[in-house]
Structures are given as C-alpha cells and as structure tokens.
C-alpha cells in the first residue's frame, strides 16, 4: 500500500501468537505458534512432513500448468517425484516425473507440466523421503468458444494485521477458474515496524526488515506456513504479479522509499534478492526472454485475454515530489491529529468539528489558493458533513447547491500546476518494451474482453496526491487511453490492488468512457477501518465529490471480489470479511458492479453473478501416518547473511529434544555458545543471538539435536 493515499492509510498491525523466552544473555528463543483456543490449528502439523508449506499451482495455460512444493530437510539435495491425475484419489495418473532440489533453490520444487488437455481440472501430488504431500487441485484454461470464466481477485495480505479469512473463504469456492493476486503478497517490514499491534496476536519472521536473500526466503516461508494461505494454494491455481512490498515500500526500478543504501546496501543487490526468492517461492513460469520479467498474458478462448502488467519494477522511474506529497514527519503529524479527532468524545457541536478540521485541512488542500471567505466555507461544509455523519449516518450535504460549490472550491484548492504534478522524471510507468507489448496485445486481441491486471489505480484520483499510481505518470496514461480510443478497442476492464480499499469506476479519456476499473480491497492490510466511522465518512464524501467517475468508494472493508466474465457482460462481486482480527469470522456479500459488452459505464447490482460451472472435487486432507522422521531438527534458515550485530536461526523440531547451538570460527575454534542443552518440544522456533563480539569473518553454526548435528556457514561483517 502507498502511505500517501488519503494520507490516512497508515499504521498496520503486527506481531505475536509467539512465546518469547530469555534463554541466556543476548539470546532469545521464540516458539512460533497459534492461539489454538481461537480455533486456528498450530503451525506445526507432523502429517505434512516434509512438505510443511503445502502445494501450489499457477500460470495455467490451455495445455500446461506450474505445480510447486517445498521440501524441508537438512540433506544437501533430495529427489522428489511428482504426478498429475484427473481424479482426486490420484488413481488416473496422466503425467509424472522426478526432479532434484537443493539449497541453491531453497529446496523449492517447480515443475512446468506440459501436454495437458484444455479446460480440465487436474490433481497433483509430490513424494520425497518416503512421504507424500497434500493433493493439490488445479485447472487448465479453456480454448475456442468459452461462455463463462471466473476469477477470485485479491491483494495486500499483511500477515501482521489480521487473519487471512479471505483466503479461507475463497479456498472453499468451487466456482472459480483461478486466483488473481495483484501483489503485496508479503510485507518487508521489521517486527515493531509498519503494522505492529498486540491486538491480533500474529507473529512475524524475520524480526528485522528483510534485505538479504535469506531474509526474503524466510519471510516467504513464514507466510506460506499459514494454513489459510496454504489451503487456497492447494485448491486453486494462482496468477500473480508483485507490487512494492515484495521488494520494499514504494519501490521502483532504481530504488524505494523504504530502502536506505547507507545502511541496507545496493538497491540492485536487494532487488535481485527479492527477485530470486519470489521466483523460488511463487508458482510462476520462468521467462525465456528475460530471467525475472513478470508481465505476461493468458488466453481464455474467444471470451477474454488477461494481460498481467508490472507497473512496479520493470520500467517505473521515480516520481517527482510535489508540495502535495507529504513527507514522513507530516504524515505522522496528520495521523496523530486524525486519531485525536476520532477519539475525542468532546466533538459534539458543529463548532467542535470546525476547529478540528481547521487543523487537518492544510494537509489536503492548498489554503493559499482560496480567499479567507472560501476557506471558511470549505471548513464549515466539511464540519457539517462530519456532524451529520455522527448524528444520522449521512455522508452528504442536504443542498445540491452547497455540494456543487464545495466541489468547485476543492478543485480550485487541490489543483497542482502541471509542471509540478506527480509525473515521472521520464514518461513511463511500464518501460518502453512493456508499454509497446501492451499496446500490441490490445490491438491484436480477438477476444471479446481485454482484462488488464495491474498493481496501482489507473483512474485519475482528483483531490488526492497519488504520485505512486498512474496519476504520477499522466503522459503514459494519456498515450494508452489515446491508443484505446483511436483504435476503437472496446471492452477493456482493469483490475487493481495496492490501496487496500474498494473502488469501482469508469476510465475517462476526456469525456469519453474507454473502460472500467475494479479495485479490490486488502485481504488484511489496514485501511480506514483503524480510524473509525467519522474519518471514513469524510474521506468517502471528499473522494466521491471530486471523482464523479467513481461509482463506488469503500475505505474500511477487507475481502475480495469474484470477477465473472460472460460474453454479454463482466461483473465484479465484492465479498467482505466480517472481522480480520478474528479467525474464521465469515463473509458477507456487499454488492456487484458490471459493464455491458460494447457499452461503457459501470452499473450497480445487488445480485451476484451466477457461475455456469463447478470445478471438481476438493482434495481430502493429507492422511500420512504421523511418524517421526529421522531428522530430529531441520534448519529452515540462518539470517541475515552476512550478519552485523545479531543473527537468527529458524528451525523445526520433529521430536522433543535437547538442543545446543554453538558457533565456531574458520579455524575450528569454539567462539560462542548460543544454547546449551535446551529442552524443547515439537514445533517451529527462532533463536536470535548476538554477534557484536565476533570479529569480521567466516563462521560455522552447529546445531545439535539429540545425536544429530547440522552445520551452516555464515559471515559476520
């Protein structure tokens, strides 16, 4: 998410479900678990061994699909067999093979299964070390005359801010062809950073902000241990793109807002670490043209072409700062004022609201562009909206004349000189190669619907400084819209994530409607739900007043939408989660918006679109006998590597044991006892230890569990 959206989409919630114990001086042992009383199973499920991260599939084509798993082991390499069948009991096997994985790939397994039949549900399973994985379900794309295709659409899943209930609900559906994830699959922040809260009780690893390859790998491992996410991957193929948090906040080709070269090193190195971990852990197809190129397309017969863009890393340059883009200290200031406004129970009269809004107004409007009388009018009318909302839930002014006058004054006060607007230092959010690719795909598509999956909002967002979205790259957006208009390209639908909230509206090229855009809310990542109803009411009123092309603005819900594509219309149906802070809280249907074939202008509906097909039996839970494997302890990660002040070892115990962790230098001399004969139960652990007393150089970490010893090398700088 971009922290400049409405300048109140802020803090997010972090940490916990963990038991921290002080093992010895400067060493902290953390057992990673869940609150079982809340009805969520423990991370550790012995029946899954050694496939603790489950299975996944993705990038479905008419004749191929990627299948994925990870083997958790200490062995230098491991043979993994795989098979694909047409039935859930795995008796009608149509494809099978063997692959080898090792530490160079973080023990991940990714197979591009070819020569499959189109429009077919398949089941798949892996086997290694004498154990079988869960059975996954996937599906190839259809060809020819296609009457209906449906996608589950999600984005922005901050582990620390709540439970992945949206994933759980979507996993239970049998009426979608694939899950489209529009990015922010993980978040890069450190423990106690963006998103921290004790309220939810969700742990996070690594504790540091992720920078090294080991950091990124452990963070993906941690997310993929979540049973709700694991279940969704098991049940449906994914079509994914990254956004910024798979790298660092507000990332671009050359750097990121949350990257400091002075303390975190080269951006190119960090970016390549993020690239490699993403392609290891995500079920995405390797690109034969450029190793880490992510933009690609998927065909669903004559019905739809799905064009997945990379608006984040591939070609995006930095945007020029403007006077409207708040700096970090201003954002914190604003957040504090808004929270005070929401919490202050003395706000009773219109005058109370006027005084509060006077403090907030400078963050949103350029007061110098208004006369004193005009500024007083704006503040009075906003105070009236806040007062009305508090007393009767109304989010508008009673007079159309007042509403029109307020809109005109806000336009005057929020318009930035075009030379200073949030434009890129050069004119591309995509890069020239990707931009040309997109224009060509739109021009040559013979499908009825052209669906674009991208990270950031394409619609203009009047009155809000949105440099990070397409608003920051107006020239490229203008060229894209012009191409669509001049070439009479109809039936364009854009899918967007990133900003944690629901928007639905029309893409406008001047006064011409050239497409529709549906923006999905976050799975968990914080929006205005943290600030209460008054803040939400004001923000939604303000947004709708200045953006008439937006038909739906909902800034405080979480969930997903199902995109139903039929020949005559495309409809997005929003399903909201009752409470992300409570596991398995359930969902409810909000509403839908649709656009008709060869028409433009979205319309609302209160009836969800009907699926014409259901897709196959759901695989049963794994039934491996719970036998203790020979490997008592398994190292899941040693990070960061290199280390500076402290390090971590992330490990899994398959048996109750006494554990010792000792550090040796390159000469074989013991230099530090981290843990000595620590009794530990079955589970997943993290040990944080100090390395400040160690000289720069190469070291060996030896972990002894029972009569087994595992050795890992690391560097101290």
C-alpha positions, 0 to 999 in steps of 0.5 A, a space after each residue: 500500500 502507498 502511505 500517501 493515499 488519503 494520507 490516512 492509510 497508515 499504521 498496520 498491525 503486527 506481531 505475536 501468537 509467539 512465546 518469547 523466552 530469555 534463554 541466556 544473555 543476548 539470546 532469545 528463543 521464540 516458539 512460533 505458534 497459534 492461539 489454538 483456543 481461537 480455533 486456528 490449528 498450530 503451525 506445526 502439523 507432523 502429517 505434512 512432513 516434509 512438505 510443511 508449506 503445502 502445494 501450489 499451482 499457477 500460470 495455467 495455460 490451455 495445455 500446461 500448468 506450474 505445480 510447486 512444493 517445498 521440501 524441508 530437510 537438512 540433506 544437501 539435495 533430495 529427489 522428489 517425484 511428482 504426478 498429475 491425475 484427473 481424479 482426486 484419489 490420484 488413481 488416473 495418473 496422466 503425467 509424472 516425473 522426478 526432479 532434484 532440489 537443493 539449497 541453491 533453490 531453497 529446496 523449492 520444487 517447480 515443475 512446468 507440466 506440459 501436454 495437458 488437455 484444455 479446460 480440465 481440472 487436474 490433481 497433483 501430488 509430490 513424494 520425497 523421503 518416503 512421504 507424500 504431500 497434500 493433493 493439490 487441485 488445479 485447472 487448465 484454461 479453456 480454448 475456442 468458444 468459452 461462455 463463462 470464466 471466473 476469477 477470485 481477485 485479491 491483494 495486500 495480505 499483511 500477515 501482521 494485521 489480521 487473519 487471512 479469512 479471505 483466503 479461507 473463504 475463497 479456498 472453499 469456492 468451487 466456482 472459480 477458474 483461478 486466483 488473481 493476486 495483484 501483489 503485496 503478497 508479503 510485507 518487508 517490514 521489521 517486527 515493531 515496524 509498519 503494522 505492529 499491534 498486540 491486538 491480533 496476536 500474529 507473529 512475524 519472521 524475520 524480526 528485522 526488515 528483510 534485505 538479504 536473500 535469506 531474509 526474503 526466503 524466510 519471510 516467504 516461508 513464514 507466510 506460506 506456513 499459514 494454513 489459510 494461505 496454504 489451503 487456497 494454494 492447494 485448491 486453486 491455481 494462482 496468477 500473480 504479479 508483485 507490487 512494492 512490498 515484495 521488494 520494499 515500500 514504494 519501490 521502483 526500478 532504481 530504488 524505494 522509499 523504504 530502502 536506505 543504501 547507507 545502511 541496507 546496501 545496493 538497491 540492485 543487490 536487494 532487488 535481485 534478492 527479492 527477485 530470486 526468492 519470489 521466483 523460488 517461492 511463487 508458482 510462476 513460469 520462468 521467462 525465456 526472454 528475460 530471467 525475472 520479467 513478470 508481465 505476461 498474458 493468458 488466453 481464455 478462448 474467444 471470451 477474454 485475454 488477461 494481460 498481467 502488467 508490472 507497473 512496479 519494477 520493470 520500467 517505473 522511474 521515480 516520481 517527482 515530489 510535489 508540495 502535495 506529497 507529504 513527507 514522513 514527519 507530516 504524515 505522522 503529524 496528520 495521523 496523530 491529529 486524525 486519531 485525536 479527532 476520532 477519539 475525542 468524545 468532546 466533538 459534539 457541536 458543529 463548532 467542535 468539528 470546525 476547529 478540528 478540521 481547521 487543523 487537518 485541512 492544510 494537509 489536503 488542500 492548498 489554503 493559499 489558493 482560496 480567499 479567507 471567505 472560501 476557506 471558511 466555507 470549505 471548513 464549515 461544509 466539511 464540519 457539517 458533513 462530519 456532524 451529520 455523519 455522527 448524528 444520522 449516518 449521512 455522508 452528504 450535504 442536504 443542498 445540491 447547491 452547497 455540494 456543487 460549490 464545495 466541489 468547485 472550491 476543492 478543485 480550485 484548492 487541490 489543483 497542482 500546476 502541471 509542471 509540478 504534478 506527480 509525473 515521472 522524471 521520464 514518461 513511463 510507468 511500464 518501460 518502453 518494451 512493456 508499454 509497446 507489448 501492451 499496446 500490441 496485445 490490445 490491438 491484436 486481441 480477438 477476444 471479446 474482453 481485454 482484462 488488464 491486471 495491474 498493481 496501482 489505480 489507473 483512474 485519475 484520483 482528483 483531490 488526492 496526491 497519488 504520485 505512486 499510481 498512474 496519476 504520477 505518470 499522466 503522459 503514459 496514461 494519456 498515450 494508452 487511453 489515446 491508443 484505446 480510443 483511436 483504435 476503437 478497442 472496446 471492452 477493456 476492464 482493469 483490475 487493481 490492488 495496492 490501496 487496500 480499499 474498494 473502488 469501482 469506476 469508469 476510465 475517462 479519456 476526456 469525456 469519453 468512457 474507454 473502460 472500467 476499473 475494479 479495485 479490490 480491497 486488502 485481504 488484511 492490510 489496514 485501511 480506514 477501518 483503524 480510524 473509525 466511522 467519522 474519518 471514513 465518512 469524510 474521506 468517502 464524501 471528499 473522494 466521491 465529490 471530486 471523482 464523479 467517475 467513481 461509482 463506488 468508494 469503500 475505505 474500511 472493508 477487507 475481502 475480495 471480489 469474484 470477477 465473472 466474465 460472460 460474453 454479454 457482460 463482466 461483473 465484479 462481486 465484492 465479498 467482505 470479511 466480517 472481522 480480520 482480527 478474528 479467525 474464521 469470522 465469515 463473509 458477507 456479500 456487499 454488492 456487484 458492479 458490471 459493464 455491458 459488452 460494447 457499452 461503457 459505464 459501470 452499473 450497480 447490482 445487488 445480485 451476484 453473478 451466477 457461475 455456469 460451472 463447478 470445478 471438481 472435487 476438493 482434495 481430502 486432507 493429507 492422511 500420512 501416518 504421523 511418524 517421526 522422521 529421522 531428522 530430529 531438527 531441520 534448519 529452515 534458515 540462518 539470517 541475515 547473511 552476512 550478519 552485523 550485530 545479531 543473527 537468527 536461526 529458524 528451525 523445526 523440531 520433529 521430536 522433543 529434544 535437547 538442543 545446543 547451538 554453538 558457533 565456531 570460527 574458520 579455524 575450528 575454534 569454539 567462539 560462542 555458545 548460543 544454547 546449551 542443552 535446551 529442552 524443547 518440544 515439537 514445533 517451529 522456533 527462532 533463536 536470535 543471538 548476538 554477534 557484536 563480539 565476533 570479529 569480521 569473518 567466516 563462521 560455522 553454526 552447529 546445531 545439535 539435536 539429540 545425536 544429530 548435528 547440522 552445520 551452516 556457514 555464515 559471515 559476520 561483517 
